[in-house]
Amino acid sequence: MALEGKRTFVGFGFGPIQGGLFLYEAFWSGNFRRLVVGEVMAEVVRAVRAAGGRFAVNIAHTYRVEVAEVGPLEIEDPAVEADRARLIEAVAAADELATAVPSVQFYVSPGPGSIHRILAEGLRRKAAAPGPRAVVYAAENHSHAAEILEEAVLGEVPLAEQGAVRARVRFLNTVIAKMSGVVTEPESIAAQHLARISPQVPRAFLVEGFNRILISRIHFEDSPSDPFYQRGITVFEEKPDLLPFEEAKFYSLNAIHALAAYVGMVRGVRRIAELRSIPDVFAFLRAAFIEESGETMIRRYAGVHPLFTPEGYGAYADDFLARMTSPWLGDTVERVGRDVERKLGWDDRLVATIRAARQEGVVARRYAFGVAAALATLDRSILEKEIPLGERLTRLWKTVSPGGSEQDAVIALVEEGAPRLRQWHASGFQNLENLFQLTT
């Protein structure tokens, strides 16, 4: 397939979400003439250029993995002056853009190659020309990513020009419930018959086929000379209020994924897919999803959408658990559970879910068990003997210093989960969900 259409897409960050979602969907939509991406890894830029601007992405479907080629695209290194100049010009010409970097903290960095500076200069030129209206998809896992990015970008735009820039662009939040990763081990690439990103890149993009992505509703003021904006990536679904769906993803999908990883690590499995064949663990994960995450979200957002009903959340749980444990996705517990201390943060997936549940009158005992399991991956002695966990958690939370009754309640629930963890370990991992059915 050759690039067609008339539109220009620009991405920042060349990872599996950028490559396997935004660039992939833009390419296969047939609506884009030009694909451009900024990437800070110079060796990847050189390798993709050497491959004629083409790259491969492996897409895990229900019963197989499909290899798709995307391109040609223009790949630029923001640290190189000539590349940066081309990126800025591409932003000025772009109709759709996306940031897909590790976190919102990567929006701003020292030097002229920072994402926020390149966007600011390109959007200033777009406003002055004027160039086409554009949207920027903020794909980072943060409920206010778009607002953070917009504030950073506009901070680089002179006050007198900000109104004109605002008239040409909308920054959009996203809910991306698409699992993805980079496979780096040569043996895994060979065993799964994956295509490498390009011949000179010893890594592979592996993403699931799921593409039901939610975005903020787009609204530009109409005028006779500039008709209503139309997206080229048409598969995304706009929502007038994205927050309920963002919270459903974070407190359910992200939380369950982490819970599965830490329980899996303690249980001694290597891949997330193995958990489907352990009935008591799978029942435990499903109960956490429906009875703790689901009940919390239903109490908070009942009436907003059919998702927030027992039937809707049950289907949501079963769909995600089936996708999460797909053998074709091949996710390891180590990859999903990496960066344990960050994922035990006060505002991160496990502890934040316990807190959200508490706000709605739900006791998230299984997630508290998951916090204890996560701590045990850092110190295996927690599985063998009674060790107070509160001090360890407090150290992890010291930068936010929550204190007070809420912190005490979370710690108490985790301390309640620790004996269950030791009991499960001592029993040789017998019937995990039964430990909760007998006490709840």
HELIX and SHEET records of a PDB file:
HELIX    1   1 PRO A   16  ILE A   17  1                                   2    
HELIX    2   2 GLN A   18  LEU A   23  3                                   6    
HELIX    3   3 TYR A   24  SER A   29  1                                   6    
HELIX    4   4 ALA A   42  ALA A   50  1                                   9    
HELIX    5   5 GLU A   81  ALA A   93  1                                  13    
HELIX    6   6 VAL A  104  TYR A  107  5                                   4    
HELIX    7   7 ILE A  115  ALA A  128  1                                  14    
HELIX    8   8 ALA A  145  LEU A  154  1                                  10    
HELIX    9   9 LEU A  159  ARG A  168  1                                  10    
HELIX   10  10 PRO A  186  ALA A  191  1                                   6    
HELIX   11  11 LEU A  243  ALA A  248  1                                   6    
HELIX   12  12 LYS A  249  ASN A  254  3                                   6    
HELIX   13  13 ALA A  255  ARG A  267  1                                  13    
HELIX   14  14 ILE A  272  SER A  277  5                                   6    
HELIX   15  15 PRO A  279  ALA A  287  1                                   9    
HELIX   16  16 ALA A  288  GLY A  294  3                                   7    
HELIX   17  17 GLU A  295  TYR A  301  1                                   7    
HELIX   18  18 PRO A  306  PHE A  308  5                                   3    
HELIX   19  19 PRO A  310  MET A  324  1                                  15    
HELIX   20  20 VAL A  333  GLY A  337  1                                   5    
HELIX   21  21 VAL A  340  LYS A  343  1                                   4    
HELIX   22  22 ARG A  349  GLN A  359  1                                  11    
HELIX   23  23 ARG A  365  LEU A  378  1                                  14    
HELIX   24  24 ARG A  380  LEU A  383  5                                   4    
HELIX   25  25 GLY A  390  LEU A  396  1                                   7    
HELIX   26  26 GLY A  404  ALA A  426  1                                  23    
HELIX   27  27 LEU A  432  GLN A  437  1                                   6    
SHEET    1   A 8 GLU A  74  GLU A  76  0                                        
SHEET    2   A 8 PHE A  32  GLY A  38  1                                        
SHEET    3   A 8 ARG A   7  PHE A  12  1                                        
SHEET    4   A 8 GLU A  96  THR A  99  1                                        
SHEET    5   A 8 ALA A 134  ALA A 138  1                                        
SHEET    6   A 8 VAL A 169  VAL A 175  1                                        
SHEET    7   A 8 LEU A 214  SER A 216 -1                                        
SHEET    8   A 8 GLU A 237  LYS A 239  1                                        
SHEET    1   B 4 VAL A  65  VAL A  70  0                                        
SHEET    2   B 4 PHE A  55  ALA A  60 -1                                        
SHEET    3   B 4 ALA A 204  GLU A 208  1                                        
SHEET    4   B 4 SER A 180  VAL A 183 -1                                        
END                                                                             
